[in-house]
Amino acid sequence: MLKKQNFFKRAYAGFCGPGKHQMLRVSLFCLLLSLIGGAILLLLLGKDPIAAYRSILQGAGVLPKAKYPGRKSQLTDFLNLLDYTVPMIFASLSVAVALKCGLFNICVSGTMIFSGFLATILVGYSDITPIVAKLLVIFIGIGAGALVGATVGYLKYKFNMNEVVVAIMFNYIISYVVSFFINTKYADPVTRQSVEINQNARLTLVDVEMFGLRMNITTVFVLALIAVFAIKFILDKTKFGFELKAVGANQRASRYFGIQVGNTIVKTMIISGALAGLAGVTFYLGCYASIQPRVLPPLGFDAIAVALLGNMTPIGCFFASILIMVFDSGTAYLSSRLGVLREIAALITSILLVFSASSGFFRMIANRYTLELADNGGKNE
């Protein structure tokens, strides 16, 4: 029995233990566990896991389906996937930047609503030309998000208020205030959501006819790529990026070496908030065209797990966002093709998110096993 335990520890420590690309290896281990967990769930329901995962990839546009409805194809499904992925990229980057500085920005959902609502009422119902309207929506998203982030950062720096508590309160304050205005001034009497915005302000081009197909095309996927590489450059190549990571590693040591910790915290939250604001406008004025009152978007909370799965790195967040949205987008097709309840299909995505959020725990266990094995090896010698 002891030999089996040692074999397990050696195998686990060998794959997830300290060394080159440890965080990537742990992320892959979390992904493997989630796939196994989903497969067990599907087997209990009497479904074929391989067919189920194939259906998810087909529904997301990664693999071709057997047949498509009129004027649809794998390309249209894949473009929809990119459209839904863009807000997640911005949201996960927002969480990752804050975590690098030792801050937990749980206000992404509230910031999304705030930026989306401001952009909606200021530009969404106007007759401004499309190019100008879309640019204004983006700038409003950045500005509104930066304002929320700066407020949270300032309260943390000036009054040492816990950013998690402040962020949670902001989420509900923003949600209720925005809901009040939607219900009293901007509600559609049929849907009870905000009135749909004009297409000139929408960041997603809807029902574009091309190659004999009708598709939705996001206009801001390139902006998401720019944000990924810009954040990577800031973190890896600038003085501020070094200070940000130093504060996240040890605030007391950072003060000793002359880093202005409070200033760094505020600047970090401004960047994090701006990215969350971009997530809001690409969600509410991109994928969708209206805001549902009194509902915090789950994407803002899912972004926490996505950032952890992506090892809190910009490139990692990009690929983790695509992976999560593949599962999220493909579950509808899985439900219709294999007769799995939508709730069960969504549960598979939730399993992936849970294991993703546990990556730090798996890394800690791997490090502990490595130390235990090293100690035992020294004693045997």
Secondary structure, 3 states (H helix, E strand, C coil): CHHHHHHHHHHHHHHHCCCCCHHHHHHHHHHHHHHHHHHHHHHHCCCCHHHHHHHHHHHCCCCCCCCCCCCCCHHHHHHHHHHHHHHHHHHHHHHHHHHHCCCCCCCHHHHHHHHHHHHHHHHHCCCCCHHHHHHHHHHHHHHHHHHHHHHHHHHHHHHCCCHHHHHHHHHHHHHHHHHHHHHHHHECCCCCCECCCCHHHCCEEEEEEECCEEEEEECCHHHHHHHHHHHHHHHHHCHHHHHHHHHHHCHHHHHHCCCCHHHHHHHHHHHHHHHHHHHHHHHHHHHCCCCCCCCCCCHHHHHHHHHHHCCCCHHHHHHHHHHHHHHHHHHHHHHHHHCCCHHHHHHHHHHHHHHHHCHHHHHHHHHHHHHHHHHHHHHHC
